[in-house]
Amino acid sequence: MSPRAAWRLEAAGFGPAHDYAAGKTDWIAADLPFQGTARLAGLLTRRGAATVAEGTPAGEALRLRDAQGFGPVLVLNQAGVVMGAAYRNALGKDTTVGRDHKHICLAARTRRGRLVGGRADMACWYRDGRWFGADAAAGSPA
Amino acid sequence: VEDYEWAHLPGAVSLPLKEPNSRAGQLDRSRPVIVYCHDSLET
């Protein structure tokens, strides 16, 4: 509806009126500043979590996770889409990590930029599957 | 209004489509105007 609003404003003497067609969620997804009461997953997560490709040996995943010092290791496919996540206490038990990893714990999704579900202490990703952060908030597994 | 209170770009003015001109007076006519909705699905 923003094109219609832009047209109306121009008709009222304001101008030129530009339409930001991608909308507010595009702005927020880019981590740009905003005002309001929103409690976004991105505010609760830390960027820079360890990531590995599917099939990575658990020992290597554990080394990368410990180098970061927090959160799970996120398992990404070739397109950068989150396929799974493994916490530290699970990495010693498995030979590789992947989408079928039995300790997959992806609890927090974003829908229209908002938290869905009760937990924000694990891994978060965009609607297209690209990850943007993981967290070791109080109460989350090490 | 609910979406505006939830989050808006810094300095943005809420202009409900039902009454687009009622708050337009808050806008500075000397500056460009950028209009946006919540997301692309609402445009």
N, CA and C atoms of all chains as a GROMACS GRO file, in nm:
protein
  555
    1MET      N    1   0.080  -0.121   0.000
    1MET     CA    2   0.000   0.000   0.000
    1MET      C    3   0.084   0.126   0.000
    2SER      N    4   0.214   0.111   0.020
    2SER     CA    5   0.298   0.230   0.025
    2SER      C    6   0.301   0.308  -0.107
    3PRO      N    7   0.290   0.242  -0.224
    3PRO     CA    8   0.283   0.323  -0.347
    3PRO      C    9   0.164   0.418  -0.348
    4ARG      N   10   0.052   0.368  -0.294
    4ARG     CA   11  -0.068   0.453  -0.291
    4ARG      C   12  -0.046   0.572  -0.196
    5ALA      N   13   0.018   0.546  -0.083
    5ALA     CA   14   0.046   0.654   0.011
    5ALA      C   15   0.141   0.755  -0.051
    6ALA      N   16   0.241   0.706  -0.124
    6ALA     CA   17   0.335   0.797  -0.189
    6ALA      C   18   0.263   0.885  -0.290
    7TRP      N   19   0.173   0.823  -0.365
    7TRP     CA   20   0.098   0.900  -0.465
    7TRP      C   21   0.012   1.006  -0.397
    8ARG      N   22  -0.052   0.969  -0.289
    8ARG     CA   23  -0.138   1.065  -0.220
    8ARG      C   24  -0.057   1.182  -0.165
    9LEU      N   25   0.059   1.152  -0.114
    9LEU     CA   26   0.142   1.260  -0.058
    9LEU      C   27   0.189   1.354  -0.168
   10GLU      N   28   0.227   1.297  -0.280
   10GLU     CA   29   0.268   1.384  -0.391
   10GLU      C   30   0.150   1.469  -0.438
   11ALA      N   31   0.032   1.408  -0.441
   11ALA     CA   32  -0.087   1.483  -0.483
   11ALA      C   33  -0.118   1.596  -0.384
   12ALA      N   34  -0.076   1.577  -0.258
   12ALA     CA   35  -0.102   1.678  -0.156
   12ALA      C   36   0.008   1.784  -0.151
   13GLY      N   37   0.102   1.773  -0.243
   13GLY     CA   38   0.205   1.876  -0.250
   13GLY      C   39   0.338   1.839  -0.192
   14PHE      N   40   0.348   1.718  -0.139
   14PHE     CA   41   0.477   1.673  -0.090
   14PHE      C   42   0.547   1.603  -0.206
   15GLY      N   43   0.675   1.623  -0.212
   15GLY     CA   44   0.736   1.550  -0.320
   15GLY      C   45   0.883   1.580  -0.338
   16PRO      N   46   0.948   1.497  -0.410
   16PRO     CA   47   0.896   1.368  -0.455
   16PRO      C   48   0.886   1.269  -0.339
   17ALA      N   49   0.790   1.180  -0.344
   17ALA     CA   50   0.773   1.077  -0.241
   17ALA      C   51   0.825   0.944  -0.296
   18HIS      N   52   0.922   0.891  -0.227
   18HIS     CA   53   0.983   0.765  -0.270
   18HIS      C   54   0.921   0.648  -0.195
   19ASP      N   55   0.908   0.537  -0.263
   19ASP     CA   56   0.849   0.417  -0.202
   19ASP      C   57   0.960   0.319  -0.166
   20TYR      N   58   0.973   0.290  -0.037
   20TYR     CA   59   1.067   0.187   0.008
   20TYR      C   60   0.991   0.055   0.002
   21ALA      N   61   0.993  -0.006  -0.115
   21ALA     CA   62   0.903  -0.118  -0.143
   21ALA      C   63   0.931  -0.239  -0.054
   22ALA      N   64   1.054  -0.261  -0.016
   22ALA     CA   65   1.086  -0.380   0.064
   22ALA      C   66   1.031  -0.369   0.206
   23GLY      N   67   1.005  -0.248   0.250
   23GLY     CA   68   0.939  -0.229   0.378
   23GLY      C   69   1.027  -0.238   0.501
   24LYS      N   70   0.960  -0.225   0.612
   24LYS     CA   71   1.030  -0.215   0.741
   24LYS      C   72   1.108  -0.341   0.776
   25THR      N   73   1.055  -0.457   0.742
   25THR     CA   74   1.126  -0.579   0.778
   25THR      C   75   1.260  -0.589   0.705
   26ASP      N   76   1.268  -0.533   0.586
   26ASP     CA   77   1.395  -0.531   0.514
   26ASP      C   78   1.495  -0.445   0.589
   27TRP      N   79   1.452  -0.332   0.640
   27TRP     CA   80   1.538  -0.242   0.716
   27TRP      C   81   1.588  -0.312   0.843
   28ILE      N   82   1.497  -0.374   0.914
   28ILE     CA   83   1.533  -0.439   1.040
   28ILE      C   84   1.626  -0.558   1.016
   29ALA      N   85   1.598  -0.632   0.910
   29ALA     CA   86   1.682  -0.749   0.880
   29ALA      C   87   1.825  -0.709   0.850
   30ALA      N   88   1.846  -0.586   0.808
   30ALA     CA   89   1.980  -0.538   0.777
   30ALA      C   90   2.050  -0.482   0.900
   31ASP      N   91   1.988  -0.501   1.016
   31ASP     CA   92   2.048  -0.455   1.142
   31ASP      C   93   2.058  -0.303   1.151
   32LEU      N   94   1.974  -0.235   1.081
   32LEU     CA   95   1.974  -0.089   1.089
   32LEU      C   96   1.892  -0.044   1.210
   33PRO      N   97   1.920   0.074   1.261
   33PRO     CA   98   1.852   0.118   1.384
   33PRO      C   99   1.703   0.140   1.364
   34PHE      N  100   1.627   0.119   1.471
   34PHE     CA  101   1.483   0.143   1.466
   34PHE      C  102   1.438   0.193   1.603
   35GLN      N  103   1.318   0.246   1.607
   35GLN     CA  104   1.258   0.288   1.732
   35GLN      C  105   1.133   0.204   1.755
   36GLY      N  106   1.103   0.174   1.881
   36GLY     CA  107   0.984   0.097   1.911
   36GLY      C  108   1.009  -0.006   2.019
   37THR      N  109   0.908  -0.085   2.042
   37THR     CA  110   0.911  -0.181   2.152
   37THR      C  111   0.951  -0.321   2.108
   38ALA      N  112   0.983  -0.339   1.984
   38ALA     CA  113   1.010  -0.473   1.930
   38ALA      C  114   1.121  -0.542   2.008
   39ARG      N  115   1.097  -0.667   2.034
   39ARG     CA  116   1.198  -0.751   2.098
   39ARG      C  117   1.239  -0.855   1.994
   40LEU      N  118   1.342  -0.822   1.923
   40LEU     CA  119   1.380  -0.902   1.808
   40LEU      C  120   1.482  -1.008   1.844
   41ALA      N  121   1.474  -1.116   1.773
   41ALA     CA  122   1.572  -1.222   1.795
   41ALA      C  123   1.714  -1.170   1.777
   42GLY      N  124   1.730  -1.079   1.684
   42GLY     CA  125   1.863  -1.028   1.658
   42GLY      C  126   1.923  -0.951   1.773
   43LEU      N  127   1.836  -0.898   1.861
   43LEU     CA  128   1.887  -0.826   1.977
   43LEU      C  129   1.935  -0.920   2.086
   44LEU      N  130   1.893  -1.044   2.077
   44LEU     CA  131   1.922  -1.139   2.182
   44LEU      C  132   2.031  -1.238   2.144
   45THR      N  133   2.078  -1.226   2.023
   45THR     CA  134   2.175  -1.324   1.977
   45THR      C  135   2.310  -1.259   1.952
   46ARG      N  136   2.410  -1.343   1.955
   46ARG     CA  137   2.544  -1.296   1.922
   46ARG      C  138   2.583  -1.349   1.785
   47ARG      N  139   2.641  -1.260   1.708
   47ARG     CA  140   2.686  -1.302   1.576
   47ARG      C  141   2.821  -1.371   1.592
   48GLY      N  142   2.862  -1.436   1.490
   48GLY     CA  143   2.994  -1.496   1.494
   48GLY      C  144   2.999  -1.634   1.554
   49ALA      N  145   2.885  -1.700   1.564
   49ALA     CA  146   2.887  -1.838   1.612
   49ALA      C  147   2.967  -1.925   1.515
   50ALA      N  148   3.021  -2.034   1.568
   50ALA     CA  149   3.098  -2.125   1.485
   50ALA      C  150   3.006  -2.194   1.385
   51THR      N  151   3.050  -2.207   1.262
   51THR     CA  152   2.972  -2.276   1.160
   51THR      C  153   3.059  -2.382   1.094
   52VAL      N  154   2.994  -2.489   1.054
   52VAL     CA  155   3.065  -2.596   0.984
   52VAL      C  156   2.978  -2.645   0.870
   53ALA      N  157   3.042  -2.714   0.777
   53ALA     CA  158   2.968  -2.777   0.668
   53ALA      C  159   2.917  -2.912   0.714
   54GLU      N  160   2.812  -2.959   0.648
   54GLU     CA  161   2.761  -3.092   0.680
   54GLU      C  162   2.872  -3.194   0.660
   55GLY      N  163   2.880  -3.289   0.751
   55GLY     CA  164   2.980  -3.393   0.740
   55GLY      C  165   3.113  -3.359   0.805
   56THR      N  166   3.122  -3.246   0.867
   56THR     CA  167   3.245  -3.208   0.936
   56THR      C  168   3.270  -3.302   1.054
   57PRO      N  169   3.391  -3.349   1.072
   57PRO     CA  170   3.419  -3.434   1.188
   57PRO      C  171   3.387  -3.360   1.319
   58ALA      N  172   3.335  -3.435   1.415
   58ALA     CA  173   3.295  -3.374   1.541
   58ALA      C  174   3.412  -3.306   1.610
   59GLY      N  175   3.530  -3.365   1.600
   59GLY     CA  176   3.646  -3.305   1.665
   59GLY      C  177   3.678  -3.167   1.609
   60GLU      N  178   3.667  -3.153   1.479
   60GLU     CA  179   3.690  -3.024   1.416
   60GLU      C  180   3.581  -2.924   1.455
   61ALA      N  181   3.457  -2.972   1.458
   61ALA     CA  182   3.347  -2.886   1.500
   61ALA      C  183   3.367  -2.839   1.644
   62LEU      N  184   3.413  -2.929   1.728
   62LEU     CA  185   3.436  -2.895   1.869
   62LEU      C  186   3.547  -2.791   1.881
   63ARG      N  187   3.651  -2.808   1.801
   63ARG     CA  188   3.762  -2.711   1.805
   63ARG      C  189   3.713  -2.572   1.763
   64LEU      N  190   3.635  -2.567   1.660
   64LEU     CA  191   3.584  -2.438   1.613
   64LEU      C  192   3.488  -2.376   1.714
   65ARG      N  193   3.404  -2.461   1.774
   65ARG     CA  194   3.310  -2.410   1.875
   65ARG      C  195   3.387  -2.352   1.994
   66ASP      N  196   3.490  -2.422   2.039
   66ASP     CA  197   3.564  -2.374   2.156
   66ASP      C  198   3.644  -2.249   2.123
   67ALA      N  199   3.684  -2.234   1.999
   67ALA     CA  200   3.754  -2.112   1.960
   67ALA      C  201   3.662  -1.991   1.972
   68GLN      N  202   3.532  -2.013   1.948
   68GLN     CA  203   3.434  -1.905   1.961
   68GLN      C  204   3.393  -1.887   2.106
   69GLY      N  205   3.383  -1.998   2.177
   69GLY     CA  206   3.356  -1.990   2.320
   69GLY      C  207   3.211  -1.981   2.362
   70PHE      N  208   3.118  -1.993   2.269
   70PHE     CA  209   2.978  -1.987   2.310
   70PHE      C  210   2.891  -2.059   2.209
   71GLY      N  211   2.772  -2.094   2.256
   71GLY     CA  212   2.665  -2.142   2.168
   71GLY      C  213   2.693  -2.275   2.101
   72PRO      N  214   2.598  -2.313   2.017
   72PRO     CA  215   2.615  -2.436   1.941
   72PRO      C  216   2.698  -2.410   1.815
   73VAL      N  217   2.741  -2.517   1.753
   73VAL     CA  218   2.798  -2.509   1.619
   73VAL      C  219   2.682  -2.521   1.521
   74LEU      N  220   2.674  -2.426   1.430
   74LEU     CA  221   2.566  -2.430   1.332
   74LEU      C  222   2.614  -2.503   1.208
   75VAL      N  223   2.530  -2.592   1.159
   75VAL     CA  224   2.565  -2.671   1.042
   75VAL      C  225   2.497  -2.609   0.921
   76LEU      N  226   2.578  -2.565   0.825
   76LEU     CA  227   2.525  -2.496   0.708
   76LEU      C  228   2.545  -2.581   0.583
   77ASN      N  229   2.452  -2.570   0.492
   77ASN     CA  230   2.474  -2.636   0.363
   77ASN      C  231   2.551  -2.541   0.270
   78GLN      N  232   2.567  -2.581   0.146
   78GLN     CA  233   2.649  -2.501   0.055
   78GLN      C  234   2.588  -2.364   0.026
   79ALA      N  235   2.457  -2.352   0.046
   79ALA     CA  236   2.390  -2.224   0.022
   79ALA      C  237   2.389  -2.136   0.145
   80GLY      N  238   2.450  -2.185   0.253
   80GLY     CA  239   2.452  -2.106   0.376
   80GLY      C  240   2.326  -2.119   0.458
   81VAL      N  241   2.244  -2.218   0.427
   81VAL     CA  242   2.119  -2.238   0.500
   81VAL      C  243   2.146  -2.328   0.621
   82VAL      N  244   2.088  -2.291   0.734
   82VAL     CA  245   2.107  -2.369   0.856
   82VAL      C  246   2.036  -2.504   0.844
   83MET      N  247   2.111  -2.611   0.858
   83MET     CA  248   2.053  -2.743   0.850
   83MET      C  249   2.047  -2.810   0.986
   84GLY      N  250   2.124  -2.760   1.082
   84GLY     CA  251   2.124  -2.820   1.214
   84GLY      C  252   2.216  -2.744   1.306
   85ALA      N  253   2.220  -2.787   1.429
   85ALA     CA  254   2.306  -2.725   1.528
   85ALA      C  255   2.345  -2.829   1.632
   86ALA      N  256   2.464  -2.820   1.682
   86ALA     CA  257   2.510  -2.918   1.779
   86ALA      C  258   2.577  -2.846   1.895
   87TYR      N  259   2.538  -2.883   2.014
   87TYR     CA  260   2.599  -2.824   2.133
   87TYR      C  261   2.725  -2.900   2.173
   88ARG      N  262   2.803  -2.833   2.253
   88ARG     CA  263   2.935  -2.884   2.286
   88ARG      C  264   2.929  -3.025   2.344
   89ASN      N  265   2.833  -3.046   2.436
   89ASN     CA  266   2.830  -3.176   2.504
   89ASN      C  267   2.793  -3.291   2.412
   90ALA      N  268   2.752  -3.260   2.291
   90ALA     CA  269   2.716  -3.366   2.197
   90ALA      C  270   2.828  -3.397   2.100
   91LEU      N  271   2.923  -3.309   2.089
   91LEU     CA  272   3.020  -3.322   1.981
   91LEU      C  273   3.122  -3.434   2.004
   92GLY      N  274   3.136  -3.477   2.127
   92GLY     CA  275   3.231  -3.584   2.150
   92GLY      C  276   3.175  -3.721   2.119
   93LYS      N  277   3.047  -3.728   2.094
   93LYS     CA  278   2.981  -3.857   2.081
   93LYS      C  279   2.959  -3.898   1.936
   94ASP      N  280   2.969  -3.804   1.847
   94ASP     CA  281   2.935  -3.833   1.708
   94ASP      C  282   3.057  -3.818   1.620
   95THR      N  283   3.056  -3.888   1.512
   95THR     CA  284   3.170  -3.883   1.423
   95THR      C  285   3.165  -3.762   1.330
   96THR      N  286   3.046  -3.725   1.291
   96THR     CA  287   3.030  -3.607   1.206
   96THR      C  288   2.905  -3.531   1.250
   97VAL      N  289   2.894  -3.408   1.204
   97VAL     CA  290   2.772  -3.332   1.232
   97VAL      C  291   2.701  -3.304   1.100
   98GLY      N  292   2.570  -3.299   1.107
   98GLY     CA  293   2.494  -3.278   0.984
   98GLY      C  294   2.349  -3.258   1.014
   99ARG      N  295   2.270  -3.261   0.907
   99ARG     CA  296   2.128  -3.229   0.925
   99ARG      C  297   2.056  -3.335   1.007
  100ASP      N  298   2.111  -3.456   1.011
  100ASP     CA  299   2.046  -3.561   1.088
  100ASP      C  300   2.105  -3.573   1.228
  101HIS      N  301   2.186  -3.475   1.262
  101HIS     CA  302   2.247  -3.478   1.394
  101HIS      C  303   2.139  -3.489   1.501
  102LYS      N  304   2.159  -3.581   1.593
  102LYS     CA  305   2.050  -3.607   1.687
  102LYS      C  306   2.035  -3.501   1.794
  103HIS      N  307   2.126  -3.405   1.796
  103HIS     CA  308   2.115  -3.299   1.894
  103HIS      C  309   2.077  -3.167   1.829
  104ILE      N  310   2.010  -3.176   1.717
  104ILE     CA  311   1.962  -3.054   1.652
  104ILE      C  312   1.869  -2.979   1.747
  105CYS      N  313   1.897  -2.854   1.767
  105CYS     CA  314   1.819  -2.774   1.863
  105CYS      C  315   1.793  -2.636   1.804
  106LEU      N  316   1.715  -2.629   1.705
  106LEU     CA  317   1.683  -2.498   1.649
  106LEU      C  318   1.547  -2.457   1.702
  107ALA      N  319   1.547  -2.368   1.795
  107ALA     CA  320   1.422  -2.337   1.866
  107ALA      C  321   1.362  -2.203   1.830
  108ALA      N  322   1.444  -2.113   1.785
  108ALA     CA  323   1.392  -1.978   1.766
  108ALA      C  324   1.391  -1.943   1.618
  109ARG      N  325   1.274  -1.927   1.565
  109ARG     CA  326   1.262  -1.879   1.428
  109ARG      C  327   1.218  -1.734   1.431
  110THR      N  328   1.234  -1.668   1.321
  110THR     CA  329   1.177  -1.534   1.314
  110THR      C  330   1.065  -1.536   1.212
  111ARG      N  331   0.959  -1.471   1.246
  111ARG     CA  332   0.847  -1.456   1.152
  111ARG      C  333   0.814  -1.307   1.149
  112ARG      N  334   0.829  -1.250   1.033
  112ARG     CA  335   0.815  -1.105   1.020
  112ARG      C  336   0.906  -1.035   1.120
  113GLY      N  337   1.021  -1.095   1.143
  113GLY     CA  338   1.118  -1.032   1.231
  113GLY      C  339   1.090  -1.052   1.378
  114ARG      N  340   0.985  -1.124   1.411
  114ARG     CA  341   0.950  -1.138   1.552
  114ARG      C  342   0.985  -1.278   1.601
  115LEU      N  343   1.008  -1.288   1.727
  115LEU     CA  344   1.037  -1.418   1.784
  115LEU      C  345   0.912  -1.505   1.781
  116VAL      N  346   0.931  -1.628   1.746
  116VAL     CA  347   0.823  -1.725   1.752
  116VAL      C  348   0.867  -1.835   1.846
  117GLY      N  349   0.784  -1.874   1.935
  117GLY     CA  350   0.823  -1.973   2.033
  117GLY      C  351   0.877  -1.908   2.158
  118GLY      N  352   0.894  -1.988   2.257
  118GLY     CA  353   0.930  -1.934   2.387
  118GLY      C  354   1.078  -1.918   2.411
  119ARG      N  355   1.160  -1.971   2.324
  119ARG     CA  356   1.303  -1.968   2.355
  119ARG      C  357   1.378  -1.887   2.251
  120ALA      N  358   1.471  -1.810   2.302
  120ALA     CA  359   1.553  -1.730   2.212
  120ALA      C  360   1.700  -1.757   2.240
  121ASP      N  361   1.726  -1.873   2.296
  121ASP     CA  362   1.861  -1.896   2.346
  121ASP      C  363   1.940  -1.993   2.260
  122MET      N  364   1.897  -2.012   2.138
  122MET     CA  365   1.970  -2.108   2.058
  122MET      C  366   2.015  -2.046   1.927
  123ALA      N  367   1.961  -2.093   1.819
  123ALA     CA  368   2.004  -2.042   1.690
  123ALA      C  369   1.890  -1.970   1.621
  124CYS      N  370   1.922  -1.865   1.550
  124CYS     CA  371   1.820  -1.789   1.482
  124CYS      C  372   1.859  -1.772   1.336
  125TRP      N  373   1.759  -1.774   1.251
  125TRP     CA  374   1.788  -1.760   1.109
  125TRP      C  375   1.674  -1.685   1.043
  126TYR      N  376   1.707  -1.634   0.928
  126TYR     CA  377   1.608  -1.560   0.852
  126TYR      C  378   1.509  -1.656   0.787
  127ARG      N  379   1.402  -1.600   0.730
  127ARG     CA  380   1.300  -1.684   0.668
  127ARG      C  381   1.355  -1.764   0.551
  128ASP      N  382   1.461  -1.711   0.488
  128ASP     CA  383   1.517  -1.785   0.376
  128ASP      C  384   1.618  -1.890   0.422
  129GLY      N  385   1.635  -1.904   0.552
  129GLY     CA  386   1.720  -2.007   0.604
  129GLY      C  387   1.861  -1.963   0.638
  130ARG      N  388   1.901  -1.844   0.595
  130ARG     CA  389   2.035  -1.797   0.628
  130ARG      C  390   2.041  -1.763   0.777
  131TRP      N  391   2.144  -1.804   0.840
  131TRP     CA  392   2.154  -1.782   0.984
  131TRP      C  393   2.205  -1.643   1.013
  132PHE      N  394   2.172  -1.590   1.127
  132PHE     CA  395   2.230  -1.464   1.166
  132PHE      C  396   2.282  -1.463   1.307
  133GLY      N  397   2.265  -1.567   1.382
  133GLY     CA  398   2.324  -1.563   1.515
  133GLY      C  399   2.286  -1.681   1.601
  134ALA      N  400   2.362  -1.696   1.705
  134ALA     CA  401   2.333  -1.797   1.807
  134ALA      C  402   2.363  -1.734   1.940
  135ASP      N  403   2.313  -1.795   2.043
  135ASP     CA  404   2.328  -1.731   2.173
  135ASP      C  405   2.355  -1.833   2.280
  136ALA      N  406   2.425  -1.788   2.380
  136ALA     CA  407   2.446  -1.868   2.499
  136ALA      C  408   2.382  -1.796   2.616
  137ALA      N  409   2.259  -1.758   2.599
  137ALA     CA  410   2.188  -1.686   2.704
  137ALA      C  411   2.173  -1.772   2.828
  138ALA      N  412   2.143  -1.711   2.937
  138ALA     CA  413   2.127  -1.783   3.063
  138ALA      C  414   2.030  -1.898   3.046
  139GLY      N  415   2.072  -2.014   3.087
  139GLY     CA  416   1.983  -2.128   3.080
  139GLY      C  417   2.003  -2.215   2.958
  140SER      N  418   2.076  -2.167   2.860
  140SER     CA  419   2.096  -2.248   2.741
  140SER      C  420   2.210  -2.345   2.764
  141PRO      N  421   2.210  -2.456   2.692
  141PRO     CA  422   2.317  -2.554   2.707
  141PRO      C  423   2.452  -2.494   2.669
  142ALA      N  424   2.556  -2.545   2.727
  142ALA     CA  425   2.691  -2.494   2.697
  142ALA      C  426   2.734  -2.541   2.561
  143VAL      N  427  -0.117   0.131   1.350
  143VAL     CA  428  -0.060   0.195   1.468
  143VAL      C  429   0.019   0.094   1.550
  144GLU      N  430  -0.036  -0.025   1.561
  144GLU     CA  431   0.032  -0.128   1.639
  144GLU      C  432   0.168  -0.161   1.578
  145ASP      N  433   0.171  -0.173   1.446
  145ASP     CA  434   0.299  -0.200   1.380
  145ASP      C  435   0.396  -0.085   1.398
  146TYR      N  436   0.346   0.036   1.398
  146TYR     CA  437   0.433   0.153   1.416
  146TYR      C  438   0.493   0.151   1.556
  147GLU      N  439   0.412   0.122   1.656
  147GLU     CA  440   0.464   0.120   1.793
  147GLU      C  441   0.563   0.005   1.812
  148TRP      N  442   0.540  -0.102   1.741
  148TRP     CA  443   0.629  -0.217   1.751
  148TRP      C  444   0.769  -0.181   1.700
  149ALA      N  445   0.774  -0.118   1.587
  149ALA     CA  446   0.903  -0.076   1.532
  149ALA      C  447   0.880   0.019   1.416
  150HIS      N  448   0.960   0.122   1.412
  150HIS     CA  449   0.956   0.213   1.296
  150HIS      C  450   1.094   0.271   1.276
  151LEU      N  451   1.119   0.316   1.155
  151LEU     CA  452   1.248   0.378   1.126
  151LEU      C  453   1.261   0.505   1.208
  152PRO      N  454   1.383   0.537   1.251
  152PRO     CA  455   1.402   0.655   1.337
  152PRO      C  456   1.343   0.781   1.274
  153GLY      N  457   1.260   0.846   1.353
  153GLY     CA  458   1.200   0.971   1.307
  153GLY      C  459   1.080   0.957   1.217
  154ALA      N  460   1.038   0.832   1.193
  154ALA     CA  461   0.925   0.810   1.101
  154ALA      C  462   0.795   0.862   1.162
  155VAL      N  463   0.703   0.900   1.074
  155VAL     CA  464   0.570   0.947   1.114
  155VAL      C  465   0.468   0.845   1.066
  156SER      N  466   0.376   0.807   1.154
  156SER     CA  467   0.272   0.711   1.116
  156SER      C  468   0.162   0.784   1.040
  157LEU      N  469   0.133   0.735   0.918
  157LEU     CA  470   0.028   0.795   0.836
  157LEU      C  471  -0.072   0.686   0.799
  158PRO      N  472  -0.175   0.664   0.881
  158PRO     CA  473  -0.275   0.562   0.846
  158PRO      C  474  -0.339   0.591   0.711
  159LEU      N  475  -0.353   0.489   0.628
  159LEU     CA  476  -0.404   0.512   0.493
  159LEU      C  477  -0.546   0.568   0.493
  160LYS      N  478  -0.620   0.540   0.601
  160LYS     CA  479  -0.756   0.591   0.606
  160LYS      C  480  -0.758   0.742   0.626
  161GLU      N  481  -0.648   0.793   0.678
  161GLU     CA  482  -0.642   0.937   0.703
  161GLU      C  483  -0.502   0.990   0.669
  162PRO      N  484  -0.461   0.975   0.544
  162PRO     CA  485  -0.322   1.004   0.505
  162PRO      C  486  -0.284   1.151   0.521
  163ASN      N  487  -0.382   1.239   0.512
  163ASN     CA  488  -0.348   1.380   0.517
  163ASN      C  489  -0.354   1.439   0.657
  164SER      N  490  -0.412   1.361   0.751
  164SER     CA  491  -0.433   1.416   0.884
  164SER      C  492  -0.302   1.445   0.957
  165ARG      N  493  -0.201   1.366   0.931
  165ARG     CA  494  -0.074   1.387   1.000
  165ARG      C  495   0.036   1.432   0.905
  166ALA      N  496   0.000   1.455   0.782
  166ALA     CA  497   0.101   1.496   0.684
  166ALA      C  498   0.163   1.630   0.722
  167GLY      N  499   0.091   1.707   0.802
  167GLY     CA  500   0.146   1.835   0.846
  167GLY      C  501   0.270   1.822   0.929
  168GLN      N  502   0.292   1.702   0.982
  168GLN     CA  503   0.413   1.678   1.062
  168GLN      C  504   0.536   1.665   0.973
  169LEU      N  505   0.515   1.650   0.844
  169LEU     CA  506   0.628   1.629   0.753
  169LEU      C  507   0.689   1.762   0.711
  170ASP      N  508   0.817   1.759   0.690
  170ASP     CA  509   0.891   1.877   0.645
  170ASP      C  510   0.887   1.879   0.492
  171ARG      N  511   0.818   1.977   0.437
  171ARG     CA  512   0.802   1.982   0.291
  171ARG      C  513   0.935   2.008   0.218
  172SER      N  514   1.035   2.052   0.292
  172SER     CA  515   1.162   2.082   0.226
  172SER      C  516   1.250   1.957   0.212
  173ARG      N  517   1.205   1.847   0.269
  173ARG     CA  518   1.287   1.726   0.266
  173ARG      C  519   1.217   1.617   0.185
  174PRO      N  520   1.296   1.527   0.126
  174PRO     CA  521   1.235   1.416   0.052
  174PRO      C  522   1.149   1.331   0.145
  175VAL      N  523   1.048   1.269   0.089
  175VAL     CA  524   0.959   1.181   0.165
  175VAL      C  525   0.982   1.038   0.120
  176ILE      N  526   1.000   0.949   0.217
  176ILE     CA  527   1.012   0.806   0.186
  176ILE      C  528   0.899   0.734   0.257
  177VAL      N  529   0.823   0.658   0.183
  177VAL     CA  530   0.707   0.587   0.235
  177VAL      C  531   0.737   0.438   0.238
  178TYR      N  532   0.697   0.372   0.346
  178TYR     CA  533   0.719   0.227   0.353
  178TYR      C  534   0.604   0.162   0.428
  179CYS      N  535   0.585   0.034   0.405
  179CYS     CA  536   0.491  -0.046   0.481
  179CYS      C  537   0.569  -0.142   0.570
  180HIS      N  538   0.497  -0.231   0.635
  180HIS     CA  539   0.564  -0.325   0.725
  180HIS      C  540   0.661  -0.414   0.647
  181ASP      N  541   0.613  -0.473   0.539
  181ASP     CA  542   0.702  -0.551   0.455
  181ASP      C  543   0.649  -0.548   0.311
  182SER      N  544   0.723  -0.612   0.224
  182SER     CA  545   0.689  -0.603   0.082
  182SER      C  546   0.554  -0.665   0.051
  183LEU      N  547   0.506  -0.754   0.137
  183LEU     CA  548   0.378  -0.819   0.113
  183LEU      C  549   0.262  -0.724   0.134
  184GLU      N  550   0.287  -0.613   0.198
  184GLU     CA  551   0.179  -0.518   0.226
  184GLU      C  552   0.181  -0.400   0.130
  185THR      N  553   0.276  -0.400   0.038
  185THR     CA  554   0.284  -0.286  -0.053
  185THR      C  555   0.182  -0.298  -0.164
   0.00000   0.00000   0.00000
